[in-house]
């Protein structure tokens, strides 16, 4: 996967979970998960490279907090428009 994308799971029109897939080589699998606080969890592969960020409490999560995590991981921030699916519901 060359590009990151946000997948949101809804129930009765409200987001209940989301996952930000990060660019990675095909076939990489998560072997470790780190709690990043405030409803965020980071999945890592066997090389300790981040694969994705789980958003377990979308109603409490903010794009600012996500971008703090992205910065810590050395990744480009997520533009506000990419966060829009979580704000829409």
N, C-alpha and C positions, 0 to 999 in steps of 0.2 A: 504494500500500500504506500503510495507516494505522497498522499495528501491527508491531512487530518480532517476529521469530520465529527460532528456531534450527533449522537443518536439519543432520542428522548422517548421514554416509555410513558404512556398516558393511561389513566384509568378514570372513566367518567369525565373526560375532558380536562383532567388536571395531571400535571407531570408528577410521576411517583419516583422516577429514577432517570438518570442520564449517564452517558458514557462518551468521553471525548477520546476518540481513537487517534493516536499519534502516528506519524509516518514510521514505517518499519519494513524490514525485509519479510517477504512471504514465508510463512511457516513458523515465525517466532511465537513462542507461547509464554504466558506469565507463569513465573515460579514463585514470586514473592509479591506481597502487597504491603504497602506502608500506609498507615493512617496519617493523613495530612491535616486533620482537624477540620472543624466547621463543615462536616458532611462531605469531605473529599477523601478519596483513597487512590493511591498511585500503584499501578501494576508494573512490575519489572520483569525482564527476561533473565536468562542464565548469565548474560554478560553485564547485568545490572543496568541495562538501558531501559528507560521508561517506555512502556507500550501504550498506556492509556491512563486516563483519570476518570474514576468512577465518582459520580455525584449522587450521593445517597439521600440527600435532603434538598431537592431542587428549590423548594419554596424558601429555604434559608440561605442558599448559596448565592454568591454575587460574582460577577465577572471580575471585579477588582481582586477578590480573594483567589480566584482561579488564576489570574494573571500573576499574582505573587508567586504561586506555585510554579507556573510556567517559567518565570524569571529564575527561580531557584534551580530549575532543571536545565537552564541554559537554552530555553526555547522561546520563539517569538510569541508575543502576547496574542490572545484571541480578540479579533475585532468585535466591537459591540454587536454588529449585525449578525455575526455567527452565534451569538448568545441569544438572539431574538426568539428562537423556538421555546426557550424556557420562560421568557417573559410574556409570551403570547397567551398562555393559559391562565 
